[in-house]
Amino acid sequence: MSILHRKENLLSRHPLLIGAAAGLIAGAASGRSDRFLDLLVSDRQKRRERRVRKGSPHQLAGPYFAAKLLGKRLSRQGEKRARLAFSIAYGLGWGMLHGTLRRKFPRLSRLGGLPFAIPFFFACDGCIAPLLGLSPNLLRVPWQPSLKEMGNHITWTAVAESIHRLFDRKR
């Protein structure tokens, strides 16, 4: 049996591993969608957004948590590393949660995962980020950047859902 087949068998027997892998791959895809969707946000809306927050919650979370843990300000290189670490942790955590919830509630998988993606956006950007002080509530953030973030969550979920479906077919 080849190494690739062994890995596929390991993943198919461990749904949390599929979820973690799906979350990491989806994170990479949503990073690309973020750059694309950013082109659709007007300069005026970007200026309005910068008046109410320094960046998206995803950009701010890694440095925020790392500075809290280390008890000091981070260098530019430290902020970059913290963003990467947060992206990995975010992908792993949400990937495993998504994988678990889609098995327990199959309706979340419909329409490419849209029933998961929209609450996922509101949980992250509407509740968690404001509670942590990473972002004001959604009513203060201009609509175009908020819609872009929702698009990123939809992309993340669609990619994660596609990976789960790929492994579901192989079982």
N, C-alpha and C positions, 0 to 999 in steps of 0.2 A: 504494500500500500504506500503510495507516495506521500510526501510531507503535506502537500496541498490537500489531499483527501483526508488525512488525519486532522488537519486544522478545521476543515469543513465539518467533520464529524464532531469534533470538540465543540465548535460553535453551535451546531444544531442541537446538541444535548444540553447546552447551557444558555437559556434565553437571556440571562442578564449579560452574558458576553456579547450576544448579538446586539442587545440594546446599547451597550457601551460602544461597540464598534460603529453602530448606526449613528449614535450621537456625535462621535468624533468626525465621521465622514460628513454628516449633515452640518457640523460646525464649519468645516472647510468650505462647503458649498454656500452656506449663508454668508460667509465672508466675501465671497465673490458677488453674491446677489446684493450685498450691502454697497459695494463699490458701484455696481451698475445702477441700483435704485437711487444712489446719491446723486447721480447725474440728472435725475428727474426732479430733484428738490431745487426750487429756485434760490438764487442768492439772497433774495429778500427774506425768505423763510429760514434760511440758514443763519442770517444775522439775527432774526427774531429768536431763534433757538439758542444762540450763544448768549443772548441777554438773560435767559432763564436757567441755562445749565452749561457747563464747560464742555460737555460731549455726551454721547449716548451712554446709557447705563452700562453697556457692555465695555465701552472704552474706559470707563471710570472705575469699575468694580475691582479689577485686579490690583491696580495701584492702591486703591482705598483699603482693601483687606490686607495687603502686604504691609502697608505703612502702619496699620493698626497692630498687626502681629509683631512687627519688628520694633515698633515704638519710635520710628524716625522717618524723616522724609526720604524719598527714594531719588536716586539719580535718574537721568533719562534712560540709561541702560537698565536700571532696576525696574523702572516703570514698564519698559518693553518686556522684560522677563515676566513681570507680574501679570501683564495682559495675556501672555502666552499661557502661563500656568492657570489663570482663571478660565481661559478658553477651553483648555483641556478638562479641567474640573467640571465646568459647565456642561460640556459635551458628554462626559461620562455620566454625570449625575442625572441630567435631564434625559439622556438616552436610556438609562436603565429605568427611570420613572415612566417614560413614554412606553417602553417595551412591556413593562408590567401592566400599565393601565390598558393598553390596547388588547392584551390577552384577557384581562378581566372584563373589559367593556368593549366588545368588538365593534360597536357602533362608532367608536372614536376613530376607526380606520377608514371609515367611508370618505368618499370624495378626496382621496389622497391625504387623509388625516385632518382635514379642515375642522371637524368638530373638536379636535385636540388643539390645533394651532391657534384658534382665536382665544380660547380661555388661557392658553399658554402665554400669549402676548399680554393679556390683561393681568395675569398673575405676576409676570416679570416686570413689565413696564408700568402697570397700573397700581400694583400693590407693593411688591418686594422692593423695587428701586426707590419709590418714595418713602417707604418705612425706614430704609437704611440711610436716607438722605442723599442718595446718588442722583436723584432727579426729582423735580417737582411733580405734582400730580398731572395726569394727562390733560386736564383742562387748561393748564398753563403752557403746555408744550404746543407749538404750532402744528397744525394738522398735517402738513406734508412730511415733516420728520417722523411724526407718529405713524403715519401711513407707511412710510418706508420701513420702520421697525416692525410693523405688523407684517409687511411683505417678507422681511427676513425670517420671522417666525413661521410664516406659511412655507417658505422655501425649506427651512430647517426640517419642519415636520414632513413635508412631501418627500424629501430625500431620505429621512429616517424611515418613513413608511415604506418607501420603495425597497430599501435594504431588507426590512423585515419580510416583505412579500417575496423577495428573491429567496430568502432562506426558508420561508414557508413552503414554497414550491418544491424545494429540494428534499423536504421531509416526506 
